[in-house]
């Protein structure tokens, strides 16, 4: 049995607008019935659950989309698929934790300084990396 967007919203606890957004981003898929109403396969509920769980972990929608695209025929993830996806996301989270720990440790040295030197600040311009890019404003975090 196909579900309407309202039914998916009610069952998943996700707003209709969010479901439309997920569909626009290619994370979920629907089709139109004869009355031109959106319909979803029931397995969309699992996809939405995975999207929400991954977002709580800080995984971006683009990373979620890439994970879904890695599945055969972009099917809804199974329990085994979830194990693989979560193992990969675990690595990403470990990297993020390491970066945040370094940031936390560096920020305490700046609190006493207060200068935020554009050439020596370990947070803003570690080891004066921006000098190689020339004068002017630059993106710090690619």
Backbone as JSON Lines, residues from 0, in Angstrom:
{"i":0,"aa":"X","n":[0.85,-1.19,0.0],"ca":[0.0,0.0,0.0],"c":[0.89,1.25,0.0]}
{"i":1,"aa":"X","n":[0.59,2.18,-0.86],"ca":[1.33,3.43,-0.96],"c":[0.86,4.4,0.12]}
{"i":2,"aa":"X","n":[1.77,5.27,0.52],"ca":[1.47,6.26,1.55],"c":[1.43,7.66,0.95]}
{"i":3,"aa":"X","n":[0.53,8.47,1.46],"ca":[0.5,9.89,1.06],"c":[1.59,10.62,1.83]}
{"i":4,"aa":"X","n":[1.91,11.82,1.4],"ca":[2.92,12.61,2.1],"c":[2.49,12.9,3.53]}
{"i":5,"aa":"X","n":[1.2,13.11,3.75],"ca":[0.69,13.35,5.09],"c":[0.84,12.13,5.98]}
{"i":6,"aa":"X","n":[0.61,10.94,5.42],"ca":[0.78,9.72,6.2],"c":[2.24,9.49,6.56]}
{"i":7,"aa":"X","n":[3.13,9.77,5.61],"ca":[4.57,9.62,5.9],"c":[4.97,10.61,6.99]}
{"i":8,"aa":"X","n":[4.47,11.83,6.9],"ca":[4.79,12.84,7.91],"c":[4.3,12.4,9.28]}
{"i":9,"aa":"X","n":[3.08,11.92,9.36],"ca":[2.52,11.5,10.64],"c":[3.27,10.31,11.22]}
{"i":10,"aa":"X","n":[3.57,9.32,10.39],"ca":[4.25,8.11,10.87],"c":[5.7,8.37,11.26]}
{"i":11,"aa":"X","n":[6.35,9.29,10.55],"ca":[7.78,9.53,10.79],"c":[8.05,10.67,11.77]}
{"i":12,"aa":"X","n":[7.04,11.5,11.99],"ca":[7.23,12.67,12.85],"c":[8.01,13.78,12.17]}
{"i":13,"aa":"X","n":[8.09,13.73,10.85],"ca":[8.83,14.73,10.06],"c":[7.81,15.59,9.32]}
{"i":14,"aa":"X","n":[8.04,16.88,9.31],"ca":[7.11,17.81,8.64],"c":[7.01,17.52,7.15]}
{"i":15,"aa":"X","n":[5.86,17.78,6.59],"ca":[5.64,17.61,5.15],"c":[6.67,18.43,4.36]}
{"i":16,"aa":"X","n":[6.95,19.64,4.82],"ca":[7.92,20.48,4.11],"c":[9.31,19.82,4.1]}
{"i":17,"aa":"X","n":[9.67,19.15,5.19],"ca":[10.96,18.45,5.24],"c":[10.97,17.28,4.26]}
{"i":18,"aa":"X","n":[9.86,16.58,4.17],"ca":[9.77,15.47,3.21],"c":[9.92,15.98,1.78]}
{"i":19,"aa":"X","n":[9.29,17.1,1.48],"ca":[9.45,17.7,0.15],"c":[10.9,18.08,-0.08]}
{"i":20,"aa":"X","n":[11.55,18.62,0.94],"ca":[12.95,19.01,0.84],"c":[13.83,17.77,0.59]}
{"i":21,"aa":"X","n":[13.6,16.7,1.35],"ca":[14.36,15.46,1.16],"c":[14.17,14.93,-0.26]}
{"i":22,"aa":"X","n":[12.95,15.03,-0.74],"ca":[12.69,14.56,-2.11],"c":[13.42,15.44,-3.13]}
{"i":23,"aa":"X","n":[13.38,16.73,-2.93],"ca":[14.08,17.66,-3.82],"c":[15.58,17.35,-3.84]}
{"i":24,"aa":"X","n":[16.14,16.96,-2.71],"ca":[17.57,16.64,-2.59],"c":[17.9,15.23,-3.08]}
{"i":25,"aa":"X","n":[16.88,14.45,-3.46],"ca":[17.12,13.11,-3.98],"c":[17.31,12.04,-2.91]}
{"i":26,"aa":"X","n":[16.91,12.34,-1.67],"ca":[17.07,11.37,-0.59],"c":[15.91,10.38,-0.52]}
{"i":27,"aa":"X","n":[14.73,10.82,-0.91],"ca":[13.56,9.95,-0.98],"c":[12.89,10.19,-2.33]}
{"i":28,"aa":"X","n":[12.02,9.25,-2.68],"ca":[11.38,9.33,-4.01],"c":[9.88,9.05,-3.88]}
{"i":29,"aa":"X","n":[9.12,9.71,-4.72],"ca":[7.68,9.47,-4.77],"c":[7.25,9.41,-6.23]}
{"i":30,"aa":"X","n":[6.0,9.16,-6.43],"ca":[5.4,9.23,-7.76],"c":[4.04,9.88,-7.6]}
{"i":31,"aa":"X","n":[3.44,10.24,-8.7],"ca":[2.12,10.88,-8.67],"c":[1.06,9.87,-9.08]}
{"i":32,"aa":"X","n":[-0.04,9.84,-8.35],"ca":[-1.14,8.95,-8.72],"c":[-2.02,9.64,-9.77]}
{"i":33,"aa":"X","n":[-3.12,9.01,-10.13],"ca":[-4.02,9.55,-11.16],"c":[-4.59,10.91,-10.77]}
{"i":34,"aa":"X","n":[-4.72,11.16,-9.46],"ca":[-5.22,12.44,-8.97],"c":[-4.1,13.46,-8.76]}
{"i":35,"aa":"X","n":[-2.9,13.15,-9.25],"ca":[-1.71,14.01,-9.17],"c":[-1.26,14.23,-7.71]}
{"i":36,"aa":"X","n":[-1.51,13.26,-6.86],"ca":[-1.07,13.34,-5.47],"c":[0.2,12.5,-5.29]}
{"i":37,"aa":"X","n":[1.11,12.99,-4.45],"ca":[2.34,12.24,-4.18],"c":[2.01,10.95,-3.46]}
{"i":38,"aa":"X","n":[2.73,9.89,-3.83],"ca":[2.63,8.62,-3.15],"c":[4.03,8.08,-2.93]}
{"i":39,"aa":"X","n":[4.22,7.45,-1.77],"ca":[5.51,6.9,-1.39],"c":[5.36,5.41,-1.11]}
{"i":40,"aa":"X","n":[6.4,4.65,-1.43],"ca":[6.45,3.26,-1.0],"c":[6.64,3.26,0.51]}
{"i":41,"aa":"X","n":[6.18,2.21,1.17],"ca":[6.25,2.14,2.63],"c":[7.68,2.18,3.16]}
{"i":42,"aa":"X","n":[8.62,1.7,2.35],"ca":[10.01,1.68,2.83],"c":[10.61,3.07,2.97]}
{"i":43,"aa":"X","n":[9.89,4.1,2.51],"ca":[10.38,5.47,2.7],"c":[10.49,5.8,4.19]}
{"i":44,"aa":"X","n":[9.7,5.14,5.01],"ca":[9.76,5.38,6.46],"c":[11.13,5.0,7.02]}
{"i":45,"aa":"X","n":[11.71,3.92,6.51],"ca":[13.05,3.53,6.96],"c":[14.08,4.54,6.49]}
{"i":46,"aa":"X","n":[13.95,4.99,5.23],"ca":[14.9,5.98,4.71],"c":[14.83,7.26,5.55]}
{"i":47,"aa":"X","n":[13.64,7.72,5.86],"ca":[13.48,8.93,6.66],"c":[14.07,8.73,8.05]}
{"i":48,"aa":"X","n":[13.86,7.55,8.63],"ca":[14.44,7.26,9.95],"c":[15.95,7.31,9.9]}
{"i":49,"aa":"X","n":[16.54,6.77,8.86],"ca":[18.0,6.79,8.73],"c":[18.49,8.23,8.53]}
{"i":50,"aa":"X","n":[17.77,8.99,7.72],"ca":[18.15,10.4,7.52],"c":[18.17,11.13,8.86]}
{"i":51,"aa":"X","n":[17.11,10.98,9.63],"ca":[17.01,11.69,10.92],"c":[18.09,11.2,11.89]}
{"i":52,"aa":"X","n":[18.34,9.91,11.95],"ca":[19.37,9.39,12.86],"c":[20.74,9.91,12.45]}
{"i":53,"aa":"X","n":[21.02,9.9,11.15],"ca":[22.32,10.38,10.67],"c":[22.48,11.87,10.93]}
{"i":54,"aa":"X","n":[21.42,12.64,10.74],"ca":[21.5,14.07,11.02],"c":[21.8,14.33,12.49]}
{"i":55,"aa":"X","n":[21.23,13.53,13.39],"ca":[21.51,13.71,14.81],"c":[22.99,13.46,15.11]}
{"i":56,"aa":"X","n":[23.62,12.63,14.28],"ca":[25.05,12.37,14.44],"c":[25.91,13.46,13.81]}
{"i":57,"aa":"X","n":[25.27,14.39,13.11],"ca":[26.01,15.46,12.46],"c":[26.43,15.12,11.05]}
{"i":58,"aa":"X","n":[25.85,14.09,10.47],"ca":[26.15,13.7,9.1],"c":[25.35,14.62,8.17]}
{"i":59,"aa":"X","n":[26.02,15.16,7.17],"ca":[25.35,16.1,6.26],"c":[24.41,15.36,5.32]}
{"i":60,"aa":"X","n":[23.45,16.09,4.78],"ca":[22.52,15.5,3.82],"c":[23.26,15.0,2.59]}
{"i":61,"aa":"X","n":[24.31,15.69,2.19],"ca":[25.08,15.25,1.03],"c":[25.77,13.91,1.31]}
{"i":62,"aa":"X","n":[26.3,13.74,2.52],"ca":[26.92,12.47,2.89],"c":[25.88,11.35,2.97]}
{"i":63,"aa":"X","n":[24.69,11.68,3.43],"ca":[23.6,10.69,3.48],"c":[23.21,10.3,2.06]}
{"i":64,"aa":"X","n":[23.11,11.28,1.19],"ca":[22.76,10.99,-0.21],"c":[23.81,10.09,-0.85]}
{"i":65,"aa":"X","n":[25.08,10.37,-0.61],"ca":[26.15,9.54,-1.15],"c":[26.05,8.12,-0.62]}
{"i":66,"aa":"X","n":[25.72,7.99,0.65],"ca":[25.58,6.66,1.24],"c":[24.43,5.89,0.59]}
{"i":67,"aa":"X","n":[23.3,6.55,0.41],"ca":[22.16,5.9,-0.24],"c":[22.51,5.53,-1.68]}
{"i":68,"aa":"X","n":[23.24,6.39,-2.37],"ca":[23.6,6.14,-3.76],"c":[24.55,4.94,-3.89]}
{"i":69,"aa":"X","n":[25.27,4.63,-2.81],"ca":[26.21,3.51,-2.86],"c":[25.5,2.16,-2.78]}
{"i":70,"aa":"X","n":[24.23,2.17,-2.43],"ca":[23.48,0.92,-2.32],"c":[23.03,0.46,-3.7]}
{"i":71,"aa":"X","n":[22.96,-0.85,-3.91],"ca":[22.48,-1.34,-5.22],"c":[21.1,-0.78,-5.53]}
{"i":72,"aa":"X","n":[20.96,-0.24,-6.71],"ca":[19.69,0.34,-7.18],"c":[19.15,1.39,-6.21]}
{"i":73,"aa":"X","n":[20.04,1.99,-5.41],"ca":[19.65,3.0,-4.42],"c":[18.49,2.53,-3.55]}
{"i":74,"aa":"X","n":[18.51,1.24,-3.21],"ca":[17.41,0.67,-2.41],"c":[17.43,1.24,-0.99]}
{"i":75,"aa":"X","n":[16.36,0.99,-0.29],"ca":[16.31,1.38,1.11],"c":[17.27,0.5,1.89]}
{"i":76,"aa":"X","n":[18.08,1.08,2.77],"ca":[19.07,0.3,3.5],"c":[18.46,-0.79,4.37]}
{"i":77,"aa":"X","n":[19.11,-1.93,4.35],"ca":[18.74,-3.05,5.22],"c":[19.54,-2.93,6.52]}
{"i":78,"aa":"X","n":[19.32,-3.86,7.43],"ca":[20.07,-3.86,8.69],"c":[21.57,-4.0,8.4]}
{"i":79,"aa":"X","n":[21.93,-4.87,7.45],"ca":[23.35,-5.04,7.1],"c":[23.91,-3.76,6.47]}
{"i":80,"aa":"X","n":[23.11,-3.12,5.62],"ca":[23.54,-1.85,5.02],"c":[23.8,-0.82,6.11]}
{"i":81,"aa":"X","n":[22.9,-0.77,7.1],"ca":[23.05,0.18,8.19],"c":[24.37,-0.06,8.93]}
{"i":82,"aa":"X","n":[24.73,-1.31,9.12],"ca":[26.0,-1.62,9.79],"c":[27.18,-1.04,9.01]}
{"i":83,"aa":"X","n":[27.16,-1.17,7.69],"ca":[28.24,-0.62,6.87],"c":[28.24,0.9,6.89]}
{"i":84,"aa":"X","n":[27.06,1.49,6.74],"ca":[26.96,2.95,6.74],"c":[27.4,3.52,8.08]}
{"i":85,"aa":"X","n":[26.93,2.91,9.15],"ca":[27.26,3.45,10.47],"c":[28.75,3.28,10.78]}
{"i":86,"aa":"X","n":[29.37,2.23,10.26],"ca":[30.82,2.06,10.47],"c":[31.58,3.18,9.77]}
{"i":87,"aa":"X","n":[31.16,3.53,8.56],"ca":[31.8,4.64,7.83],"c":[31.57,5.95,8.57]}
{"i":88,"aa":"X","n":[30.34,6.18,9.0],"ca":[30.02,7.42,9.71],"c":[30.75,7.47,11.04]}
{"i":89,"aa":"X","n":[30.99,6.33,11.64],"ca":[31.77,6.27,12.88],"c":[33.16,6.86,12.66]}
{"i":90,"aa":"X","n":[33.78,6.52,11.53],"ca":[35.1,7.07,11.2],"c":[35.03,8.59,11.04]}
{"i":91,"aa":"X","n":[33.99,9.07,10.35],"ca":[33.83,10.51,10.18],"c":[33.68,11.21,11.53]}
{"i":92,"aa":"X","n":[32.91,10.61,12.41],"ca":[32.71,11.2,13.74],"c":[34.0,11.2,14.54]}
{"i":93,"aa":"X","n":[34.79,10.13,14.43],"ca":[36.07,10.1,15.12],"c":[36.97,11.23,14.64]}
{"i":94,"aa":"X","n":[36.99,11.48,13.32],"ca":[37.79,12.58,12.78],"c":[37.29,13.92,13.32]}
{"i":95,"aa":"X","n":[35.98,14.09,13.34],"ca":[35.4,15.34,13.82],"c":[35.71,15.54,15.31]}
{"i":96,"aa":"X","n":[35.65,14.48,16.09],"ca":[35.97,14.57,17.51],"c":[37.42,15.0,17.69]}
{"i":97,"aa":"X","n":[38.3,14.43,16.89],"ca":[39.72,14.8,16.97],"c":[39.91,16.28,16.64]}
{"i":98,"aa":"X","n":[39.24,16.75,15.58],"ca":[39.34,18.16,15.2],"c":[38.78,19.06,16.29]}
{"i":99,"aa":"X","n":[37.65,18.69,16.86],"ca":[37.04,19.51,17.91],"c":[37.9,19.52,19.17]}
{"i":100,"aa":"X","n":[38.53,18.4,19.48],"ca":[39.41,18.35,20.64],"c":[40.6,19.29,20.44]}
{"i":101,"aa":"X","n":[41.17,19.27,19.24],"ca":[42.27,20.18,18.95],"c":[41.81,21.64,19.02]}
{"i":102,"aa":"X","n":[40.64,21.91,18.51],"ca":[40.09,23.26,18.56],"c":[39.9,23.69,20.02]}
{"i":103,"aa":"X","n":[39.32,22.82,20.82],"ca":[39.11,23.12,22.23],"c":[40.43,23.41,22.93]}
{"i":104,"aa":"X","n":[41.44,22.61,22.65],"ca":[42.73,22.8,23.31],"c":[43.41,24.09,22.86]}
{"i":105,"aa":"X","n":[43.24,24.48,21.61],"ca":[43.85,25.72,21.11],"c":[43.11,26.97,21.57]}
{"i":106,"aa":"X","n":[41.82,26.87,21.71],"ca":[41.05,28.06,22.06],"c":[41.4,28.55,23.46]}
{"i":107,"aa":"X","n":[41.77,27.67,24.35],"ca":[42.09,28.11,25.71],"c":[43.33,28.99,25.74]}
{"i":108,"aa":"X","n":[44.26,28.78,24.82],"ca":[45.45,29.63,24.8],"c":[45.13,31.02,24.25]}
{"i":109,"aa":"X","n":[44.08,31.13,23.49],"ca":[43.71,32.43,22.92],"c":[42.92,33.29,23.9]}
{"i":110,"aa":"X","n":[42.29,32.67,24.84],"ca":[41.45,33.43,25.76],"c":[42.28,34.47,26.51]}
{"i":111,"aa":"X","n":[43.45,34.09,26.97],"ca":[44.31,35.02,27.69],"c":[44.92,36.05,26.77]}
{"i":112,"aa":"X","n":[45.18,35.68,25.53],"ca":[45.86,36.56,24.59],"c":[44.91,37.67,24.1]}
{"i":113,"aa":"X","n":[43.8,37.26,23.55],"ca":[42.82,38.22,23.09],"c":[43.17,38.96,21.82]}
{"i":114,"aa":"X","n":[44.36,38.73,21.25],"ca":[44.77,39.52,20.09],"c":[44.22,38.96,18.78]}
{"i":115,"aa":"X","n":[44.06,37.67,18.71],"ca":[43.68,37.02,17.45],"c":[44.54,37.54,16.3]}
{"i":116,"aa":"X","n":[45.81,37.44,16.47],"ca":[46.77,37.89,15.47],"c":[46.48,37.23,14.12]}
{"i":117,"aa":"X","n":[46.41,38.03,13.09],"ca":[46.11,37.49,11.77],"c":[47.27,36.67,11.21]}
{"i":118,"aa":"X","n":[48.45,36.81,11.77],"ca":[49.58,36.03,11.27],"c":[49.96,34.87,12.18]}
{"i":119,"aa":"X","n":[49.59,34.93,13.45],"ca":[50.06,33.89,14.36],"c":[48.94,33.14,15.08]}
{"i":120,"aa":"X","n":[47.71,33.49,14.9],"ca":[46.61,32.86,15.64],"c":[46.49,31.38,15.25]}
{"i":121,"aa":"X","n":[46.56,30.47,16.25],"ca":[46.45,29.04,15.94],"c":[45.03,28.63,15.52]}
{"i":122,"aa":"X","n":[44.04,29.46,15.75],"ca":[42.68,29.14,15.33],"c":[42.37,29.73,13.96]}
{"i":123,"aa":"X","n":[42.71,30.98,13.78],"ca":[42.36,31.7,12.56],"c":[43.32,31.39,11.42]}
{"i":124,"aa":"X","n":[44.59,31.34,11.71],"ca":[45.59,31.22,10.65],"c":[46.8,30.42,11.15]}
{"i":125,"aa":"X","n":[46.55,29.18,11.44],"ca":[47.59,28.31,11.99],"c":[48.82,28.28,11.09]}
{"i":126,"aa":"X","n":[49.97,28.53,11.67],"ca":[51.26,28.53,10.98],"c":[51.27,29.49,9.78]}
{"i":127,"aa":"X","n":[50.46,30.53,9.82],"ca":[50.39,31.55,8.78],"c":[50.19,30.95,7.39]}
{"i":128,"aa":"X","n":[49.32,29.96,7.29],"ca":[49.04,29.27,6.02],"c":[48.47,30.21,4.97]}
{"i":129,"aa":"X","n":[47.78,31.25,5.39],"ca":[47.14,32.15,4.43],"c":[48.14,33.04,3.71]}
{"i":130,"aa":"X","n":[49.34,33.18,4.25],"ca":[50.34,34.04,3.61],"c":[50.66,33.54,2.21]}
{"i":131,"aa":"X","n":[50.62,32.24,2.0],"ca":[50.93,31.67,0.68],"c":[49.87,32.01,-0.36]}
{"i":132,"aa":"X","n":[48.69,32.41,0.09],"ca":[47.6,32.71,-0.84],"c":[47.6,34.16,-1.3]}
{"i":133,"aa":"X","n":[48.48,34.97,-0.76],"ca":[48.55,36.38,-1.14],"c":[47.65,37.23,-0.28]}
{"i":134,"aa":"X","n":[47.57,38.52,-0.64],"ca":[46.79,39.45,0.15],"c":[45.31,39.29,-0.15]}
{"i":135,"aa":"X","n":[44.49,39.83,0.74],"ca":[43.03,39.79,0.56],"c":[42.4,38.71,1.42]}
{"i":136,"aa":"X","n":[41.08,38.68,1.38],"ca":[40.37,37.69,2.21],"c":[40.4,36.34,1.51]}
{"i":137,"aa":"X","n":[40.44,35.3,2.32],"ca":[40.51,33.93,1.82],"c":[39.58,33.05,2.64]}
{"i":138,"aa":"X","n":[39.14,31.98,2.01],"ca":[38.36,31.01,2.75],"c":[39.29,30.18,3.61]}
{"i":139,"aa":"X","n":[38.96,30.06,4.88],"ca":[39.84,29.35,5.8],"c":[39.55,27.86,5.85]}
{"i":140,"aa":"X","n":[38.29,27.5,5.79],"ca":[37.91,26.11,5.96],"c":[37.26,25.61,4.69]}
{"i":141,"aa":"X","n":[38.04,24.96,3.87],"ca":[37.5,24.41,2.6],"c":[36.69,23.18,2.88]}
